[in-house]
């Protein structure tokens, strides 16, 4: 767990920087510079490219997480795993590009009625798919080398800074909207070159194949793992993005634009978990390889408690300021208010179950997780078909929250029944009590000044009421160690 704590601290710092930059982009710049349809276009092309790129990896990312410990060597060549993974990725990209071109007329036909702006950018999806696909392969490979934070920095900070610069150029009429979209695609693509350069610089980029090492048993394991990783990864991406696709189809690009803006505030609850999940995948794979049940139990229990504390703090803090948030992004987006609540609630449920996905996905029962995710995709699509016509954007958010809750309930039950892993204790009750009391007191503050002042006062009171009891009662040892580390840096404690 020490590796997880060390890297997750650094990764969390990058993620919070990313949240700040994302807030500037999503809450301030996008709603006041671009139309809802233009925002919807940016969201939908990223959504489509992410889904296609996930399929294009042909499951090699999942195989990397699960099987790389068997390839690892001290000479940094790792039995030619990187060229093997890149070759699989290239095959997957070619298949994806061909399928995208074949289905291009269908996508255009579906978009003509309510999403005409999308039609002119379908070809650029191929470019975005290429860079998204190979970034994910290189990022997972780098994470397997016990460096999960570099990719986080590239995606959460570096990429967002580039996008803000492009927005500035557009705002000052130095770019047309078409040129901005191409620049936006370029900003998402640049991190691929950066992580490639980093691997080369550190001597971790080697294209020497070791075909002798790839015996039939190992290839069979890679194939089986990759097959179910395709299902696994594609299902996860579907669960995360199918709401946007269905909103675009059923309600139009403007509605997708509104959803994209408010969705950011809901998903912000779960952003700190990303750095923990990435390194937990690597640590869990090593633990399963060594049959180290104590480490697995430690990963599960500590990740659940730590993420529940962080998730509760963020979810309650966001909902405490919901009125102020709506003023910041504009009343035109008021229809998305409850999207923030339900997406945030779904993310909180996901965080409360910790690294259960890492434990299941790297175990010998990884296939079970794939089956569960496939079931959830069907459930989510069915819920969206029913709830979007009834409640619009809120219906899509309720569907996502329900799907995440059901998925994590099934993961929890599986790990409990199969491995007797049950991470919950009285500390979770303490967190709930601290959260409820802190929220109630902060909500009751009768601040009637400017909304910025209201945010500062209300959030400061809530933070003190929530964080001080968590720290002094030592609810989470990992969070206390992290807090002590920063307090020592600031020379507040020795």
Number of C-alpha atoms within 10 A of each C-alpha: 17 10 15 23 20 14 18 25 21 16 28 20 16 23 26 16 17 24 22 15 20 23 18 14 18 21 21 15 17 20 21 13 14 16 14 22 21 21 23 26 25 18 20 22 20 19 20 21 22 22 23 26 29 31 25 27 30 28 28 30 24 26 23 25 26 28 22 21 17 13 15 16 11 6 9 14 20 19 22 20 23 22 17 17 21 18 14 17 25 17 13 22 25 14 14 22 20 12 12 18 14 11 11 15 13 11 15 16 12 15 18 12 10 16 22 16 15 20 17 10 14 19 13 14 20 21 15 21 26 23 21 25 25 24 24 19 24 21 25 24 23 22 21 23 16 16 19 27 26 18 25 23 21 21 21 22 20 21 20 24 18 17 21 19 14 21 24 16 16 20 16 9 10 13 16 13 15 12 14 19 21 14 20 21 20 18 20 21 20 18 21 22 12 16 19 17 13 14 16 12 10 9 12 18 19 16 13 14 16 14 11 7 13 17 9 9 9 14 12 12 14 20 16 14 26 22 18 23 26 22 20 27 22 26 25 19 19 25 22 17 19 22 24 28 18 17 23 23 17 16 18 20 29 20 23 29 28 23 29 21 25 26 23 20 27 27 20 24 29 24 21 23 25 17 24 27 20 27 29 29 26 27 26 29 26 21 19 17 16 10 12 12 14 10 17 22 18 14 25 26 20 21 28 21 26 21 26 25 27 19 26 25 22 22 24 22 23 22 20 19 17 18 14 18 21 18 15 16 20 14 12 12 19 16 16 22 22 20 27 25 25 23 30 29 27 25 25 28 24 27 27 24 24 27 26 25 21 24 25 22 26 26 18 13 13 20 19 17 23 23 14 17 22 19 14 22 22 14 18 24 20 12 18 24 18 15 18 21 14 12 13 19 27 22 22 30 30 24 27 30 24 20 24 23 18 18 20 20 14 13 18 19 14 18 17 13 10 9 11 11 19 15 21 15 10 8 16 19 11 16 20 14 13 20 22 15 14 21 23 12 13 20 17 9 12 9 13 8 9 9 16 12 13 17 21 12 14 21 20 14 17 23 16 12 18 23 16 12 14 21 16 9 12 14 19 21 15 20 21 16 14 15 14 17 15 13 13 11 11 10 10 9 10 9
